[in-house]
């Protein structure tokens, strides 16, 4: 189901899909341990906050209050300004997303040309909400139950269930994400079981390159 997998001999670019708190970053870390390169959209967004042009645009729109005591842009303060405000969120996305995509493309190209990198994994919460999914050859849906995901969001990010639900509603529905994926990893059990599935997936995707 979903998009056709990459052809044999093409180094895969694996896009991870799943609900908030499903464990996409855990799956990404396991793939990296097996030899994949990582494109972490969240980390790239964080990097861009130090870009002088981006910082200037953020301050122009939302003022000095979005900066912390050290003068650096506070991501939480920016989130407070845009979450639940479609016009403000659209302005932030228009500023950040093209720049993030440019960095993703550059890093994917570099990793694909590096023989030590077996595949590239893209961990991006808004993969389908942007055009970033066009950079991927394969999609993996990380499956987990609602209660599990809400609890993971609480323990890892300090979100209440209401905050988790709000984030979930801001993204594509789970059935859309699942329908896009050719592969499913079940993260409703233990880490050892997850590792087994990820290792099998890794070999399915990487062995066809040889």
DRENSEKOL-770777 format. One record per residue (C-alpha): x, y, z. Coordinates in Angstrom, 2 decimals. Each point is the difference from the previous one (the first is absolute). Example, Ala and Ser with C-alpha at 12.3 -4.5 7.8 and 13.67 -1.06 7.14 Angstrom:
! residues 2
<vexdo><east>12.30</east><north>-4.50</north><up>7.80</up></vexdo>
<vexdo><east>1.37</east><north>3.44</north><up>-0.66</up></vexdo>
This chain:
! residues 210
<vexdo><east>0.00</east><north>0.00</north><up>0.00</up></vexdo>
<vexdo><east>1.06</east><north>3.60</north><up>-0.34</up></vexdo>
<vexdo><east>2.79</east><north>1.24</north><up>-2.26</up></vexdo>
<vexdo><east>2.01</east><north>-2.52</north><up>-1.97</up></vexdo>
<vexdo><east>3.32</east><north>-0.88</north><up>1.63</up></vexdo>
<vexdo><east>3.26</east><north>1.19</north><up>-1.51</up></vexdo>
<vexdo><east>1.46</east><north>-2.06</north><up>-2.81</up></vexdo>
<vexdo><east>2.66</east><north>-2.59</north><up>0.64</up></vexdo>
<vexdo><east>3.42</east><north>1.60</north><up>0.17</up></vexdo>
<vexdo><east>-1.26</east><north>3.37</north><up>1.26</up></vexdo>
<vexdo><east>1.11</east><north>0.95</north><up>3.50</up></vexdo>
<vexdo><east>-3.27</east><north>0.41</north><up>1.94</up></vexdo>
<vexdo><east>-1.16</east><north>3.14</north><up>1.74</up></vexdo>
<vexdo><east>-2.37</east><north>-1.25</north><up>2.69</up></vexdo>
<vexdo><east>-2.74</east><north>2.32</north><up>1.21</up></vexdo>
<vexdo><east>-1.41</east><north>-0.81</north><up>3.44</up></vexdo>
<vexdo><east>-3.73</east><north>0.51</north><up>0.59</up></vexdo>
<vexdo><east>-2.14</east><north>-0.43</north><up>3.09</up></vexdo>
<vexdo><east>-1.98</east><north>1.80</north><up>2.64</up></vexdo>
<vexdo><east>1.41</east><north>2.33</north><up>2.63</up></vexdo>
<vexdo><east>1.87</east><north>-2.15</north><up>2.52</up></vexdo>
<vexdo><east>0.03</east><north>-3.12</north><up>-2.18</up></vexdo>
<vexdo><east>3.76</east><north>-0.38</north><up>0.30</up></vexdo>
<vexdo><east>1.26</east><north>1.23</north><up>-3.37</up></vexdo>
<vexdo><east>3.16</east><north>1.39</north><up>1.57</up></vexdo>
<vexdo><east>0.66</east><north>-3.34</north><up>1.69</up></vexdo>
<vexdo><east>-0.34</east><north>-1.79</north><up>-3.34</up></vexdo>
<vexdo><east>2.28</east><north>2.61</north><up>-1.59</up></vexdo>
<vexdo><east>2.63</east><north>-0.59</north><up>2.68</up></vexdo>
<vexdo><east>-0.11</east><north>-3.76</north><up>-0.60</up></vexdo>
<vexdo><east>0.45</east><north>0.52</north><up>-3.74</up></vexdo>
<vexdo><east>2.93</east><north>2.32</north><up>0.62</up></vexdo>
<vexdo><east>1.58</east><north>-2.69</north><up>2.19</up></vexdo>
<vexdo><east>-0.24</east><north>-2.35</north><up>-2.99</up></vexdo>
<vexdo><east>1.82</east><north>2.42</north><up>-2.30</up></vexdo>
<vexdo><east>-2.57</east><north>2.51</north><up>-1.22</up></vexdo>
<vexdo><east>0.52</east><north>3.73</north><up>-0.20</up></vexdo>
<vexdo><east>-2.55</east><north>2.18</north><up>1.78</up></vexdo>
<vexdo><east>-1.89</east><north>3.05</north><up>-1.20</up></vexdo>
<vexdo><east>-1.57</east><north>1.43</north><up>3.16</up></vexdo>
<vexdo><east>-2.41</east><north>2.77</north><up>-0.98</up></vexdo>
<vexdo><east>-0.38</east><north>1.18</north><up>3.58</up></vexdo>
<vexdo><east>3.76</east><north>0.41</north><up>0.38</up></vexdo>
<vexdo><east>0.23</east><north>1.85</north><up>-3.32</up></vexdo>
<vexdo><east>-2.75</east><north>2.37</north><up>1.12</up></vexdo>
<vexdo><east>1.93</east><north>0.61</north><up>3.20</up></vexdo>
<vexdo><east>3.18</east><north>0.75</north><up>-1.97</up></vexdo>
<vexdo><east>-1.83</east><north>2.55</north><up>-2.13</up></vexdo>
<vexdo><east>-1.01</east><north>2.04</north><up>3.04</up></vexdo>
<vexdo><east>3.66</east><north>1.07</north><up>0.22</up></vexdo>
<vexdo><east>0.04</east><north>1.16</north><up>-3.63</up></vexdo>
<vexdo><east>0.18</east><north>3.83</north><up>0.05</up></vexdo>
<vexdo><east>-2.55</east><north>0.41</north><up>-2.80</up></vexdo>
<vexdo><east>-2.50</east><north>-2.35</north><up>1.65</up></vexdo>
<vexdo><east>0.52</east><north>1.57</north><up>3.41</up></vexdo>
<vexdo><east>-0.58</east><north>3.49</north><up>-1.41</up></vexdo>
<vexdo><east>-3.24</east><north>-1.06</north><up>-1.68</up></vexdo>
<vexdo><east>-1.28</east><north>-1.66</north><up>3.17</up></vexdo>
<vexdo><east>0.74</east><north>3.08</north><up>2.08</up></vexdo>
<vexdo><east>-1.60</east><north>2.27</north><up>-2.57</up></vexdo>
<vexdo><east>-3.27</east><north>-1.92</north><up>0.21</up></vexdo>
<vexdo><east>-0.16</east><north>-1.00</north><up>3.67</up></vexdo>
<vexdo><east>2.35</east><north>2.36</north><up>1.80</up></vexdo>
<vexdo><east>2.85</east><north>-0.34</north><up>2.47</up></vexdo>
<vexdo><east>-2.20</east><north>-1.92</north><up>2.45</up></vexdo>
<vexdo><east>0.62</east><north>-3.22</north><up>-1.93</up></vexdo>
<vexdo><east>3.64</east><north>0.10</north><up>1.12</up></vexdo>
<vexdo><east>1.37</east><north>-1.38</north><up>3.24</up></vexdo>
<vexdo><east>2.35</east><north>1.72</north><up>2.40</up></vexdo>
<vexdo><east>2.97</east><north>-1.04</north><up>-2.14</up></vexdo>
<vexdo><east>-1.48</east><north>1.69</north><up>-3.07</up></vexdo>
<vexdo><east>-0.65</east><north>-3.27</north><up>-1.82</up></vexdo>
<vexdo><east>-3.40</east><north>-0.70</north><up>-1.53</up></vexdo>
<vexdo><east>-2.11</east><north>-2.08</north><up>2.40</up></vexdo>
<vexdo><east>-1.83</east><north>-2.71</north><up>-1.95</up></vexdo>
<vexdo><east>-2.68</east><north>-0.34</north><up>2.66</up></vexdo>
<vexdo><east>-0.71</east><north>3.74</north><up>-0.18</up></vexdo>
<vexdo><east>-0.36</east><north>-0.17</north><up>-3.77</up></vexdo>
<vexdo><east>-2.31</east><north>-3.00</north><up>0.34</up></vexdo>
<vexdo><east>-2.17</east><north>1.95</north><up>2.42</up></vexdo>
<vexdo><east>-0.39</east><north>2.76</north><up>-2.60</up></vexdo>
<vexdo><east>-1.06</east><north>-2.29</north><up>-2.84</up></vexdo>
<vexdo><east>-1.74</east><north>-3.08</north><up>1.35</up></vexdo>
<vexdo><east>-3.75</east><north>0.27</north><up>-0.50</up></vexdo>
<vexdo><east>0.44</east><north>3.11</north><up>-2.18</up></vexdo>
<vexdo><east>-0.10</east><north>-1.10</north><up>-3.66</up></vexdo>
<vexdo><east>1.22</east><north>3.30</north><up>-1.45</up></vexdo>
<vexdo><east>3.00</east><north>0.15</north><up>2.33</up></vexdo>
<vexdo><east>0.82</east><north>-3.66</north><up>-0.54</up></vexdo>
<vexdo><east>-0.14</east><north>0.49</north><up>-3.77</up></vexdo>
<vexdo><east>2.43</east><north>2.91</north><up>0.30</up></vexdo>
<vexdo><east>2.43</east><north>-2.11</north><up>2.04</up></vexdo>
<vexdo><east>-0.24</east><north>-2.91</north><up>-2.42</up></vexdo>
<vexdo><east>0.57</east><north>2.28</north><up>-3.00</up></vexdo>
<vexdo><east>3.20</east><north>1.20</north><up>1.64</up></vexdo>
<vexdo><east>1.32</east><north>-3.32</north><up>1.25</up></vexdo>
<vexdo><east>-1.15</east><north>-2.80</north><up>-2.28</up></vexdo>
<vexdo><east>1.78</east><north>0.97</north><up>-3.26</up></vexdo>
<vexdo><east>3.25</east><north>0.50</north><up>1.89</up></vexdo>
<vexdo><east>-0.44</east><north>-3.31</north><up>1.79</up></vexdo>
<vexdo><east>-0.64</east><north>-1.78</north><up>-3.28</up></vexdo>
<vexdo><east>3.15</east><north>1.49</north><up>-1.53</up></vexdo>
<vexdo><east>2.10</east><north>-1.36</north><up>2.85</up></vexdo>
<vexdo><east>-1.72</east><north>-3.39</north><up>-0.23</up></vexdo>
<vexdo><east>0.76</east><north>-0.25</north><up>-3.72</up></vexdo>
<vexdo><east>3.65</east><north>0.89</north><up>0.54</up></vexdo>
<vexdo><east>0.41</east><north>-2.57</north><up>2.77</up></vexdo>
<vexdo><east>-1.85</east><north>-2.75</north><up>-1.85</up></vexdo>
<vexdo><east>2.19</east><north>0.50</north><up>-3.05</up></vexdo>
<vexdo><east>3.14</east><north>-0.11</north><up>2.14</up></vexdo>
<vexdo><east>-1.12</east><north>-3.15</north><up>1.82</up></vexdo>
<vexdo><east>-1.03</east><north>-1.78</north><up>-3.20</up></vexdo>
<vexdo><east>3.44</east><north>0.61</north><up>-1.45</up></vexdo>
<vexdo><east>1.71</east><north>-1.36</north><up>3.12</up></vexdo>
<vexdo><east>0.57</east><north>-3.77</north><up>-0.36</up></vexdo>
<vexdo><east>0.15</east><north>-0.42</north><up>3.79</up></vexdo>
<vexdo><east>-3.64</east><north>1.14</north><up>0.31</up></vexdo>
<vexdo><east>-2.28</east><north>-2.94</north><up>-0.74</up></vexdo>
<vexdo><east>-3.23</east><north>2.01</north><up>-0.29</up></vexdo>
<vexdo><east>-1.43</east><north>3.34</north><up>1.09</up></vexdo>
<vexdo><east>-2.81</east><north>0.33</north><up>2.52</up></vexdo>
<vexdo><east>-2.15</east><north>3.14</north><up>0.21</up></vexdo>
<vexdo><east>-1.58</east><north>0.75</north><up>3.38</up></vexdo>
<vexdo><east>-2.41</east><north>2.90</north><up>-0.53</up></vexdo>
<vexdo><east>-3.32</east><north>0.43</north><up>1.80</up></vexdo>
<vexdo><east>-1.46</east><north>1.95</north><up>-2.94</up></vexdo>
<vexdo><east>1.29</east><north>-2.26</north><up>-2.76</up></vexdo>
<vexdo><east>-3.36</east><north>-0.25</north><up>-1.78</up></vexdo>
<vexdo><east>-1.13</east><north>3.51</north><up>0.88</up></vexdo>
<vexdo><east>2.93</east><north>1.41</north><up>-1.99</up></vexdo>
<vexdo><east>1.63</east><north>-0.93</north><up>-3.30</up></vexdo>
<vexdo><east>2.79</east><north>-1.73</north><up>1.90</up></vexdo>
<vexdo><east>-1.57</east><north>-3.39</north><up>-0.68</up></vexdo>
<vexdo><east>1.05</east><north>0.45</north><up>-3.62</up></vexdo>
<vexdo><east>3.59</east><north>-0.53</north><up>1.13</up></vexdo>
<vexdo><east>-0.77</east><north>-3.55</north><up>1.22</up></vexdo>
<vexdo><east>0.02</east><north>-3.26</north><up>-1.92</up></vexdo>
<vexdo><east>-1.70</east><north>-2.12</north><up>2.69</up></vexdo>
<vexdo><east>-2.33</east><north>0.58</north><up>2.94</up></vexdo>
<vexdo><east>-0.25</east><north>-1.81</north><up>3.32</up></vexdo>
<vexdo><east>-2.98</east><north>0.38</north><up>2.32</up></vexdo>
<vexdo><east>0.83</east><north>-0.31</north><up>3.70</up></vexdo>
<vexdo><east>-3.03</east><north>-1.41</north><up>1.78</up></vexdo>
<vexdo><east>-0.88</east><north>0.49</north><up>3.67</up></vexdo>
<vexdo><east>-3.17</east><north>0.27</north><up>2.08</up></vexdo>
<vexdo><east>-1.55</east><north>3.33</north><up>0.98</up></vexdo>
<vexdo><east>0.61</east><north>-0.46</north><up>3.72</up></vexdo>
<vexdo><east>3.61</east><north>-1.00</north><up>-0.63</up></vexdo>
<vexdo><east>0.60</east><north>3.00</north><up>-2.20</up></vexdo>
<vexdo><east>-1.62</east><north>2.43</north><up>2.45</up></vexdo>
<vexdo><east>2.12</east><north>-1.39</north><up>2.84</up></vexdo>
<vexdo><east>3.20</east><north>0.22</north><up>-2.05</up></vexdo>
<vexdo><east>-0.78</east><north>3.63</north><up>-0.86</up></vexdo>
<vexdo><east>-0.55</east><north>0.69</north><up>3.70</up></vexdo>
<vexdo><east>3.24</east><north>-1.60</north><up>1.17</up></vexdo>
<vexdo><east>2.26</east><north>1.19</north><up>-2.84</up></vexdo>
<vexdo><east>-1.45</east><north>3.45</north><up>-0.67</up></vexdo>
<vexdo><east>-2.01</east><north>0.85</north><up>3.09</up></vexdo>
<vexdo><east>-3.25</east><north>0.35</north><up>-1.98</up></vexdo>
<vexdo><east>-3.41</east><north>-0.50</north><up>1.53</up></vexdo>
<vexdo><east>-2.44</east><north>-2.27</north><up>-1.81</up></vexdo>
<vexdo><east>-1.79</east><north>3.11</north><up>-1.31</up></vexdo>
<vexdo><east>3.28</east><north>1.36</north><up>-1.39</up></vexdo>
<vexdo><east>0.75</east><north>-3.35</north><up>-1.61</up></vexdo>
<vexdo><east>-3.45</east><north>-0.09</north><up>-1.58</up></vexdo>
<vexdo><east>0.40</east><north>3.55</north><up>-1.31</up></vexdo>
<vexdo><east>3.30</east><north>-0.91</north><up>-1.66</up></vexdo>
<vexdo><east>-1.52</east><north>-3.14</north><up>-1.44</up></vexdo>
<vexdo><east>-2.89</east><north>1.95</north><up>-1.54</up></vexdo>
<vexdo><east>2.42</east><north>2.42</north><up>-1.63</up></vexdo>
<vexdo><east>1.49</east><north>-2.83</north><up>-2.08</up></vexdo>
<vexdo><east>-1.32</east><north>-2.32</north><up>-2.69</up></vexdo>
<vexdo><east>-2.33</east><north>-2.73</north><up>1.23</up></vexdo>
<vexdo><east>1.55</east><north>-3.35</north><up>0.91</up></vexdo>
<vexdo><east>-1.87</east><north>-1.85</north><up>-2.75</up></vexdo>
<vexdo><east>1.51</east><north>2.34</north><up>-2.58</up></vexdo>
<vexdo><east>3.48</east><north>-0.58</north><up>1.38</up></vexdo>
<vexdo><east>-0.49</east><north>-3.75</north><up>0.15</up></vexdo>
<vexdo><east>-1.36</east><north>-0.03</north><up>-3.54</up></vexdo>
<vexdo><east>3.14</east><north>1.68</north><up>-1.30</up></vexdo>
<vexdo><east>2.35</east><north>-2.60</north><up>1.46</up></vexdo>
<vexdo><east>1.27</east><north>-3.21</north><up>-1.56</up></vexdo>
<vexdo><east>1.33</east><north>-1.27</north><up>3.32</up></vexdo>
<vexdo><east>-1.31</east><north>-0.09</north><up>3.57</up></vexdo>
<vexdo><east>2.02</east><north>-0.20</north><up>3.21</up></vexdo>
<vexdo><east>-2.05</east><north>-0.93</north><up>3.08</up></vexdo>
<vexdo><east>1.18</east><north>1.92</north><up>3.06</up></vexdo>
<vexdo><east>-2.63</east><north>-1.25</north><up>2.43</up></vexdo>
<vexdo><east>2.32</east><north>-2.49</north><up>1.67</up></vexdo>
<vexdo><east>3.55</east><north>0.09</north><up>1.39</up></vexdo>
<vexdo><east>3.15</east><north>1.55</north><up>-1.40</up></vexdo>
<vexdo><east>1.55</east><north>-3.37</north><up>-0.84</up></vexdo>
<vexdo><east>-3.00</east><north>-0.89</north><up>-2.17</up></vexdo>
<vexdo><east>0.21</east><north>3.38</north><up>-1.69</up></vexdo>
<vexdo><east>3.69</east><north>-0.55</north><up>-0.73</up></vexdo>
<vexdo><east>-0.77</east><north>-3.34</north><up>-1.66</up></vexdo>
<vexdo><east>-2.53</east><north>1.64</north><up>-2.30</up></vexdo>
<vexdo><east>2.30</east><north>2.89</north><up>-0.85</up></vexdo>
<vexdo><east>2.87</east><north>-2.34</north><up>-0.81</up></vexdo>
<vexdo><east>-2.25</east><north>-2.01</north><up>-2.33</up></vexdo>
<vexdo><east>-1.22</east><north>3.19</north><up>-1.64</up></vexdo>
<vexdo><east>3.55</east><north>1.26</north><up>-0.39</up></vexdo>
<vexdo><east>1.07</east><north>-3.11</north><up>-1.88</up></vexdo>
<vexdo><east>-3.11</east><north>0.06</north><up>-2.19</up></vexdo>
<vexdo><east>0.81</east><north>3.52</north><up>-1.11</up></vexdo>
<vexdo><east>3.79</east><north>-0.08</north><up>-0.13</up></vexdo>
<vexdo><east>0.58</east><north>-3.46</north><up>-1.48</up></vexdo>
<vexdo><east>-1.72</east><north>1.00</north><up>-3.24</up></vexdo>
<vexdo><east>2.64</east><north>2.69</north><up>-0.55</up></vexdo>
<vexdo><east>2.74</east><north>-2.59</north><up>-0.44</up></vexdo>
